[in-house]
Amino acid sequence: MTDERKQIEREAKRLAAERLQSADIGKYALADIDERLVVYFDALVSSPDAHNVYEHLAAVKFLRLLESYTFDTAAAVNFMHFYEFLKFSGQNGRQSYRLTPVQVFQFASIMGFMRDDGRRLVRNALLFVPRKFSKTTSVCAFAIYDFLFGDDNAQAYTGANSYDQAKICFDEISRVLHGLDPGWTKFKATRELIKWREGRNSSIRCLSNSPDKLDGLNASTVIMDEYAQADSADLRNVLTTSMGMRANPLLITITTASDKQTAPFIQELEHEQGVLLNEVMEGYAPDDTSFAHIFTPDCDDDESDPATWAKVQPHLGITVLPDFYEQQWGEAQKSIENMKAFRTKMLNIFVTGNDRSWIEGSTIREHSRLLDIDTLGYRADCEVAVDLSVDNDFSAVSYYIWLNGEKHHHIHTDYYFPEGRMAKHPNREVYQRWVDGGHLRLCKGNIISYEQIVGDILAHGKNLRILKIAYDPNKAAEFTNLLINCGGSAFLYPYKQTYFYFTKPCMAIVRMLEESALTFNENPINNYCFDNCILDRDNMDNCKPLKRSDNRKIDGAITALMALGVSLEQRRC
């Protein structure tokens, strides 16, 4: 996102929040529609930071439409009661669900507003929400409602980029209808089509992305599922252009973000964002026939903040367990692919893959230097950083050394691995070569010996003036207790594994390498770790190295940056 766009969204949110807070919400009689609408608007007004700019703008638009169009309370309420009557799939079997305030707002926005001629105002609805919002369940009701109560010859379609994806929504519709008609006496269903046996000519059909085989359609309701994954808009266009004879056509697009930056959905999303921005900003086109509910982080939100997760996922604690995002964030730290999945599916952000190395291992090798830090002949200032494993792989300890009297700095990294894990480890051959070359230190037994690591730090400290020892506060309790028992509490420095903490050292290490102001000990594991790094950036442009894939190791790069980061915090370089 450009700086200009960020500023537009900041200003739009400020104006929208002010408009909602200054509005006389009571005059709109929201409770006459549904008490949960009052709850929804109260939340927006009382906690504006808990909702993103586009959620605010959708609410501003809703109030404006109430003043500009007729709102058919009966139509909206009837549909919501219908939804709550149906039984959907769930962990405890098929059951009815009470609508949440956010769902009430969505359904009221889509079904309530009417034109002067009595036709429904909204024709295009976009629900852009993260995974596990229950969006597919939500929209099934629209197809079923049209099938049961729409035009006599209503045609509802579920479409998606793949047949399997389209079938997810269609199969849920089929199960719901089977619940209404257990013996299939009123309806008849095949793998891809549901029709009435008699009385009505309406139908529901499942389609995949093969528009060249479709003709003679007369769609009344279209559900496009996971449209962000689609490479082409052909299916959507074939379906929507067949709606011309319908008095109340409805296209519902439900999707989560993807890594396809060229997907046709991108233009759809930008259009809907522009429509919403029109409510408070000049230069954007209005469109009252569309409704969009867009859940993404604001441009200044921290991706690691639980408050951001709650903003993006309004059903956190309802359809998503409270600790699910925390678990997924932990997985995201393991590799660039995991982080991409977290951003697209959990934060609803469009991102692309990044397979370019950040600092090549060959660059680290070119800046390597044979230097025995235990025989420097003088006391050098030093910051230490540790990245600890338990038994599954190696641990790393980096020493960032300020060489007194010289114009550059030196990073020495030691690596540790449990000897008992070597025989069955998938990387045993290369690890054994490192052991034989003196580059990888073995710990007796099946787990990393923190006592051995602490002992080595203390031994190096006889020739180095250690100023701080950085550690990940989330996984170093045993290590820090050992140091405290050795009188090292004053040296401990908790170093959070966030993008903010890594940004400065990531920038500094590149500059220092370009200026030949930094060297590394001659250890091929250093080269290996940096070769596995990809520099990732969050939405605030903070950066941090991540693994190229889960089975790559970057521990030595992480500890080198942590040690450098501590030195920067102490203004040592």
N, C-alpha and C positions, 0 to 999 in steps of 0.2 A: 504494500500500500504506500502510495506517495505521501510526502509530508503535506501536500496540498489537500489530498483526500482526508487525511487524518484530521486536519484542522476543520474541514467541512463537517465531519462527523462529530467532532467535539462541540462545535458551535450548534449543530442541529440538536444534539442531546440537551445542551443547556437550554435552548429555546423551548424544546418540547417539554422538558421537565418543568420549566417555569409556567408554561401554558397549562399543564395539568394541575399544578399546585395552586394556580390562581383561578382555575375554573370552579364554578359553582356546580359541583358534581351532583348535588342533590336535586337540582332542577331537571335533570334528565330522567329521574325516576327509574334508575337501573334496577332497583329491587322489584319493580313491577314485571320486569323481564325474568330476572333470576337473582336471588340474593348473592349468588357466587360472583356475579358481575361486580357487585359492590366490593366484595372481598378483593377481587382482582385489581380494581382501580385504586382501592385503599393501599394496596401493596406498592403500586407504582408511585403513588404520591408520597407515601411515608418513607419508602426506601428506594429512591431513584438510582442509587449506585448498584443496587442488586438487579437491575434490568438494563439491557443494552439499548442503544440509540434507536434501533428499528422497532423494538417492542414499545418504546415510548411513542414513536411516530405513529404506529398502528393504532394506539389508544387515542391520540389526538385526532386521527382521521375518523375513528369511530364516533367521537363526539360531534365532529363536523357533519358527518352523514346523518346523525340523528336530527340535526337542525335543518338539513337540506332535503331529506327524503322521508317517505312514510316508513315507519318501522312496524312490521306485522308481528306483533308479539305472539299471537296464536301460532303463526307458522314456525317461528323459532322454538317456542316452548314445545309444540307438538313433536318437532323433530328430536329435541333433547329428551323428551319423555320416551320417545320411540327407541332412541339409542340405549337408554338405561333399562329398557324392557328386554332387549336382546341379550342373548347369552354368548359370550366369546370364550376362546381358549384361555386357560390360565394354569398356574402351577397346581391348583387344587381342583382341576377339572373345569368344565364349562360353567360359567357364572356371569351374572350381570355386574356391571361396574358403574359406580356413581361418577359422573363427570367432575373433573377437577375445575377450579376457577379458570385456568388457562384454556381448557377445552370449551367451557361455556362461552368464553369470549370468542373463540374461533367459530363455533357453530352459530352463535348469534350474528356474527359478522357476515357469515356466508349465507344464512337462510332467512335473515330478518328484513333486510332492506328491500324496498319495492320501488319500482318506477311509477310514474303517474298512470300508466296504462295497466297496472296490476301485475306486470311481469317482475320476476326477481332481478335485482340490480346486479349482483355479483355473478359473473360468468367464469372467471378464472380465479382459482384459489391456489396459493402456494404455502405449503407447510415445510419450511426448511429447518429441520430439527435434527439433533444428534441421535445416534443409535440408542435404542431402548426407550424411546419416548412413547412407544405404543402407537406410532403414527399409522401403521397398516390397519390395526384394529379400529382406530378412529374413523378412517375413511371407508371401511367396508359398509358402514351404515348408509352412506350416501347412495351406493349402488343398490343396496337392498331396498331402500326407501323409494327410489325411482322405479325399481322392479315391481313393487307392491302398489304404489300409490301415484306414480307418474303417468305420463301419457299411456294410452292403451297399448301402443306399439313401442313403448320405451325400449331403447337399446343401451345398456350399460356395458362398458368395456374396461377390463384391467389390462394394462400394457406395461411393458418394461423392456430394458435392453436385452434381456434374455428370457427364454421361455420359463425357466425355473423360477426366476424372480417374479414374473407375472403370475405364476401359479400360486405363489405364497398368499397373495391377496385373494385370488379367486378361490382357492381351497378353503380359506377362512370363511368367505361368503357362503360357500356350499355347506360348510358345517353349521353355520348359523341358520340357514334356511332349513337344513335337515332337522335342527332343533325345533323349528316352528312346525314342521311337517314330518314327523318321525317315520311315517310309513310311505313317504313320497307319494301321497295320494293327490295332492294339489299340484306339485311341481315334479318335473323330471330332470335329471341331471346326468350329464356325461362328463368325460374328462375335461372338456373345454367349454361346455355350454349348459346353461340352466334355462328352462322354459316352463311356462304354465302348461298343465295338461289340458285345461279348458278355461274359458272365461276371459282371459287376457292374452294379448299377443306380445307382451314384453319379454325381454330376455337379458341374460348376463353372459358375456363371453370373455374368454381369456385369449390374449394375443401376445405374440412375441414380435420382435423387430423385423418383420418381413412385409413391409407395406406394398411391395409389388404384387402380392397375391390377394390383395384386398380390393373389393369393389362393391358398389351397391350398399354402402353403409349409410345409416341414418342415426348417428350417435346422439344420445341425449345426456348421458353421464360418462365421462372418461376419467379413469384413475391412472395416472402415469407414476409408476413406482420406481424409486431410485433413478430418477432422470439424470442426475449428475454423472452416472456411469455411461450414459448413452453417447455413442460416437456420431449419431445422426439424429436429426429432427424429423425424418421422413414419416415414421409411424405416427408421431404426435400430430404432424401436419395433415396426414390422411384422415385421422379421426376428427380433428377439430374442424376441418373444412367440410365435413359431412354433417355438421350441426345446423346448417343454415335454415332448415325448416322448423327447428325446435323453438318454442316460446321461452323455455327456461333451460337452456343448455348449461352444463356445468363441467368444466375441466378442473380436476384437482391434481396438482403435482405434489407428490410427497417424496422427499429425498434428503439424504445426508451428503455432505461434501465428499469429494473424491480427489484423486491426483490428476484428473484429466483437465488441464488448463484450457484445452481447445474444445471441450464439450459444448454443445449448443446451449446447455443449461446456463453456462456462464453469462451469456447475453440475456437470458430470461431473468437471472438473479439481478444483474445490473439494472435492468429495466424496472424491476419491482423495487429495488432500493431507491432508484430515482423517483419513482412515484411517491414513495413515502417521504423522501427528503423534500418533495414539493410542498408538504404540509407546513414547513417552516422556512424553507430556503428558496431563493429564486433560481431560475434557470433549469428547472426540471419539469417534465410534462405530467399533468394530472391524468388520472385514470380511475374513475370511481367504480368501474366494472370489475376491478381486480381487488383481491384481498391477499395480503402476504403477511405471514408471521415468521420472522427470521430470527433465529437464535444462534448468535455467534458472540465471541468476546468483543468488547469495545477495544479500540486501537491501543489503549494504554493499559490493558489488563495483563497481569502476570499469569502466564499459563500454568504455573505451579500452585497458584493460590486457590484453596477450596472455594473462596467466594466467587472466583471466575467459573469454576465448575458448576456451582449452583445457579449462576446467571445463565449459563449456556443450556443447562439441563433442568428445566422447570419441574420435571418429575423425579428429581433426586429425592430418594426416600419414599417414593411412591411406586414407580415401576422399575426403579434402579436402587439397589441397596446403597446406603450412605457411604460405605467404605469402598465401593466398586471403583470410583474414580481414583482414589488413592492407590489402589492396587494396580490399576492400569498406568498411572503415572510412574510408579516404580518400574514397571515393565518397559515403559517408554525410554527410560534412561539407559537401557541395555544396548540399543542399536538404533541406527538411523531409520531402519524400516519400522521398528516398533514406534518410534517417535512420529513418523509419518502417519501410521495407523491411528495413534492417539489424537493427533491434530485433526485428521479428516473425520474420523468416526465419533470421537468423544467431544472435541471442541468445535467441530463443524467448520473447519477452515480448509480452504483449498490450498494444497501444497503439491509440489512435484518432487520426484526422487532426485537425489543428489549423489552421484557415484564418483565424484572427483575427490582425490586425496587433498588434504589441506597442506601439510608439510610432508614432502616425500621422505621416505626412509633414507634415500640416497643423500638428501640434504643434511640430515642428522649425521650420516657417516662422514660426509665432507667436513663437518665441524666437530669431529671427534678428536680427542687428545688423550694421550697416555699420561695420566697424572695420578700418582699414589697419594691420596688425600691424607693418609696416615703418616706420611714422611715429608710434609711440606717444609718443615724446618722453622715454621713460625705459626702463630695462632691466627687462623683465618676466621672471619665472621661467617655464620652459616645459619640458614633456615632449613628445617627438615619437614618432609611431608610423607605420610604413609597412606597406602591404599591396601586394605586388608581383606583377604578372603579367609575361608575356613578350611575347606578340604577339596574344593572343586577345581582350583587352579592356583596360579602363582600370585603372590603378594609383592608389592613394590615399595621401596623406600628411597626417596630422592633427597639429596643434599645440595642445596643451592648455595654455592660458596662465593663469597666476595674475596677475590684474591688481592690482598693488600699490596699496593705498589704496581699493580697491573691494570690495564684499561678494559679488561673484559672479565666476565664471570664464567663459572664452571658449574655444570650439573653432573653429579655422580649419582647413579641409581643402582641399588642392589635389589636382586630378585630372589624370592624364596618359593620353594615348592615342597609339599609333603612326599617323602621318599616312598611311603607305602602306596601312593596313588599312581606311581609312575607306570607300573606294568600294564595297567588296563586303560591308561589315558589315550584318547585318540591321537594326541600329538606327541606320543612318547618318543618317537624317533628323533624329532627335532629337539625336544626337551633334553633327551639324553646327550645329544651333541653339545647343547649349551652347558650341561653339567660337566661333560668331559673337557670343555674349553674353559671352565672356571667362571662361566657367566651366570649360572643359575645355582643358587645355594639350596641344598636339600635339608629339610627338617625331618628328624627321625619320627616314625609313626605315620599315621594317616591324616593328620591335621597340621595346619601351620602352627609353628611354635612361636607364640608371641614373646615368650621369655627369650628365645634366641634373637628375635628382632630387637627387643629392648636392650639386650646385652650388646648387640652390635652397635646400636646408636650410642650407648654409653662409651663403648670402646673408641669409636670415631671421635667422640666428644673430648677425648684426652688431647687431641691435636687440633680440634676445631672449637671455636667459641660459639656453641649453639645458642641462638637467641630465641627461637620458637620452634615448636613441633606441631605441625598442622595435621588434623585428622578429620574424618567424616563423623560428625556427632551422632549419626544414626546407627553406626555399626562398629564402635570402637570402645565399648565399655570395659571389656577385659584388658585391652591394651592400655587404656588410660589409667586403670586401677594399678597396673603394674608400674607404670611410670610414677604415679603418685606415691606408691610405696617406696620408690627409690629416691624420693625427694624432688621429683620433676614437675610438680603441679604448676609451678610458676611459668613453666615453659610451654604448657599445653595451649593450643590455639585451635578452637573449633572452626572448621572451614566448610561452610555449607556447599553442597554440590548443585548449586543453582546456576543458571545462565548469568545472572548478575555478577556473581563472584568470579566467574571465569572470563568475563569479557576483557578486563584490563590485561591479565597475563597473556591471553590469546593474541591481543594486539601487540603487546610488548615483545613477545618471543619472536614474532615475525620481523619486527624492526631490528632486534638485536642480531638475528641471524643475517639479515641483509647488511648490517654494519660490521659483521664479523666480531661482535662483542660478546659472543657466547659460545662455549664449547661443551661437549658431553664426554663422559668416559667411553672408552672403546668397548662397547658391549653391543652385540648384534640384536639383543632384545630391545634396546632403545629404538633401533631402526624399524624393527618389526612392529612395535607399538605405534609409532608415528605413521607408518604406512597404512595401518588399519583405521586411522582417524579420518573422519569427515567433519568439517566444521559446520555445525548447525546453528541457525539463528531463530530466535523466537519472534513473536509479533512485535516486540519492542526493540528489535534489532540487537538484543544481547546475544552473545554467542558462547558456544561450548562444544568441545569435540565429543562426538559419539562414535560408537563402533559402526563399521560398515555393515556388519551382520552379527548375530548373537554369538557366533563361535569365534569371533576375533577378539584379541586382547589388546587393550590400550592403557593398561594400568600405569606403565612407566611414563606415558605422555601426561596422564592425569596428575601423577605426583609431581612431575617436573613443573607443571603449570601451577599446582597448589603452592609449591615451595617458592616459585617466582612471585605468585600472588601475595604471599605473606611478606616477602621482601618489599614489594610495591606498597603494601599497606603501611610498612614501617619506613617508607621513603628512602629505601636503601639503594635504588637504582632508577 
